[in-house]
């Protein structure tokens, strides 16, 4: 085992396979507010895009509208919570890691959605943090580190996420990150911003192996 003591997981796209639900919510909002929708044929191409490029240039949403759309989108998502499924093997992996590591979840999704979903899956995690801002996870990560106390060794903690914006959040908090490629962004998106290949994993099983090495 490595020196890691704490693993912070993202929820959507990392633990939970919510891509189809998110697309449904985006397209429902697109119809209501008259911005561009997303077709199934476009998904793989869009997974390689930078999030700001996706929002501004593909969807055609001005950034000042993001807060209200995010709030409404989360409410739509919450109504579909019963159809959320975990990625294959991820529950057992987290349960195994939790025997030796502290597990924390940080997500843009609602805390009650995550808690109820974990309860349905039989997965326990008492430390769940909701980040209200789309690009505000870095501040939430910094709060978690601050609670660890002055002089805490940040090498004992790592963040696991599926998006380019997770990379920026981890850099802001000055902690390491493991990027997974089965969620919103693919490997190309991470490589495009210079993220190191050694910290990109392509399956839950490889994720567990890498986390045990660190």
C-alpha positions in Angstrom: 0.0 0.0 0.0 1.1 3.6 -0.7 1.0 6.6 1.6 -2.5 7.8 0.7 -4.9 8.2 3.7 -7.8 10.0 2.0 -9.5 9.5 -1.4 -11.9 12.2 -2.5 -14.3 10.9 -5.3 -16.4 12.8 -7.7 -19.9 11.3 -8.1 -21.4 11.8 -11.6 -19.3 10.0 -14.3 -16.8 8.6 -11.7 -18.9 6.5 -9.4 -22.3 6.8 -11.0 -23.1 6.2 -14.7 -25.3 9.3 -15.2 -24.4 10.3 -18.7 -27.8 9.5 -20.2 -29.6 11.2 -17.4 -27.4 14.3 -17.8 -28.1 14.3 -21.6 -31.8 14.1 -20.9 -31.7 17.1 -18.6 -29.6 19.1 -21.0 -32.0 18.4 -23.9 -35.1 19.2 -21.8 -33.5 22.5 -20.9 -32.4 23.1 -24.5 -36.0 22.7 -25.7 -37.3 25.1 -23.0 -34.6 27.8 -23.2 -33.8 27.4 -27.0 -30.1 26.5 -26.9 -28.5 23.6 -28.8 -29.3 20.1 -27.8 -27.0 17.0 -27.8 -27.6 14.0 -30.0 -26.3 10.5 -29.2 -24.1 10.6 -32.3 -22.2 13.6 -30.9 -21.4 12.3 -27.5 -18.0 10.8 -28.2 -16.8 13.9 -30.0 -18.0 16.1 -27.2 -16.2 14.0 -24.5 -12.9 15.3 -25.9 -14.0 19.0 -25.6 -13.0 21.5 -22.9 -16.0 22.2 -20.7 -16.0 25.9 -21.5 -15.9 25.1 -25.2 -18.8 22.7 -24.8 -21.0 25.1 -22.9 -20.2 28.3 -24.9 -19.6 27.0 -28.5 -21.6 23.8 -28.7 -24.6 24.4 -26.5 -24.5 28.2 -27.1 -25.1 29.1 -23.5 -23.7 32.4 -22.2 -21.9 32.0 -18.9 -24.1 34.4 -17.0 -27.0 31.9 -17.6 -25.2 29.0 -16.1 -26.3 29.4 -12.4 -30.0 29.4 -13.1 -29.7 26.5 -15.7 -27.6 24.5 -13.2 -30.1 24.9 -10.5 -33.0 23.9 -12.7 -30.9 21.0 -14.2 -30.2 19.6 -10.7 -33.9 19.7 -9.9 -34.6 17.8 -13.1 -31.9 15.3 -12.3 -33.2 14.7 -8.8 -36.5 13.5 -10.2 -34.6 10.9 -12.2 -32.5 9.7 -9.3 -34.1 6.2 -9.1 -32.6 5.3 -12.5 -29.0 6.1 -11.5 -26.7 3.0 -11.7 -23.1 2.5 -10.6 -20.3 1.6 -13.0 -19.5 -2.1 -13.0 -17.4 -3.1 -9.9 -17.2 0.4 -8.5 -19.2 -0.2 -5.3 -17.1 -3.2 -4.3 -13.9 -1.2 -5.1 -14.9 1.7 -2.9 -16.0 -0.6 -0.1 -12.6 -2.3 -0.2 -10.7 1.0 -0.2 -12.9 2.3 2.7 -11.5 -0.5 4.9 -8.1 1.2 4.8 -8.7 4.8 3.6 -10.9 7.7 4.4 -13.5 8.2 1.6 -15.0 11.6 0.8 -17.3 12.6 -2.0 -17.3 16.1 -3.6 -19.9 16.8 -6.3 -21.9 19.4 -8.2 -24.9 17.2 -7.6 -27.2 17.5 -4.6 -26.1 15.9 -1.4 -29.5 14.3 -0.9 -29.4 12.7 -4.3 -26.0 11.2 -3.6 -27.0 10.0 -0.1 -30.2 8.4 -1.3 -28.5 6.7 -4.2 -25.7 5.3 -2.0 -28.4 4.1 0.4 -30.1 2.2 -2.5 -26.8 0.7 -3.5 -25.8 -0.3 0.1 -22.8 2.0 -0.1 -21.9 4.0 3.0 -20.2 7.4 2.9 -21.0 10.0 5.6 -18.7 12.7 4.2 -20.5 14.1 1.1 -19.9 17.7 -0.1 -22.1 19.6 -2.5 -20.5 22.3 -4.6 -23.1 24.8 -5.7 -20.9 26.5 -8.4 -20.1 24.6 -11.7 -16.5 25.7 -11.5 -16.2 25.9 -7.7 -14.9 22.5 -6.7 -11.5 23.8 -6.0 -12.8 25.9 -3.1 -14.6 22.9 -1.7 -11.4 20.8 -1.8 -9.5 23.6 -0.1 -12.1 23.6 2.7 -11.6 19.8 3.2 -7.8 20.3 3.4 -8.2 23.2 5.8 -10.1 20.9 8.2 -7.1 18.6 8.3 -5.1 21.4 10.0 -2.1 23.5 9.4 0.9 21.5 8.0 -1.2 18.6 6.7 0.7 16.6 4.2 -1.2 17.0 0.9 0.5 13.9 -0.5 -1.7 11.8 1.7 -4.8 12.9 -0.1 -5.9 12.5 -3.8 -8.9 13.5 -5.8 -10.5 11.2 -8.4 -12.6 12.8 -11.1 -13.8 12.4 -14.7 -13.7 16.0 -16.0 -11.2 18.6 -17.1 -12.7 21.0 -14.6 -11.8 18.5 -11.9 -8.2 18.9 -12.9 -8.4 22.7 -12.5 -10.1 22.1 -9.1 -7.3 19.8 -7.9 -4.6 22.3 -9.1 -6.3 25.1 -7.2 -6.3 23.0 -4.0 -2.7 21.9 -4.7 -3.5 18.2 -4.4 -2.9 15.2 -6.7 -5.6 13.9 -9.0 -6.4 10.6 -10.7 -8.3 11.2 -14.0 -10.7 8.4 -15.1 -11.8 8.1 -18.7 -15.2 6.4 -18.5 -17.1 9.6 -17.5 -17.8 12.9 -19.1 -14.3 13.6 -20.6 -12.2 11.0 -22.3 -8.4 10.6 -22.4 -8.0 13.0 -25.3 -9.5 15.8 -23.3 -7.1 15.2 -20.4 -4.1 14.9 -22.7 -5.1 18.2 -24.5 -4.5 20.1 -21.3 -1.2 18.3 -20.5 -2.4 16.0 -17.8 0.2 13.3 -17.1 -0.5 9.9 -18.7 0.6 8.1 -15.5 -2.4 9.6 -13.7 -5.0 8.6 -16.2 -6.9 5.3 -15.8 -9.3 3.6 -18.1 -11.2 1.2 -15.8 -12.4 1.0 -12.2 -10.1 -2.0 -11.7 -7.1 0.0 -12.9 -8.2 2.9 -10.7 -8.1 0.7 -7.6 -4.7 -0.7 -8.6 -3.3 2.8 -9.1 -4.7 4.2 -5.9 -3.1 1.3 -3.9 0.2 2.2 -5.5 0.2 5.8 -4.5 
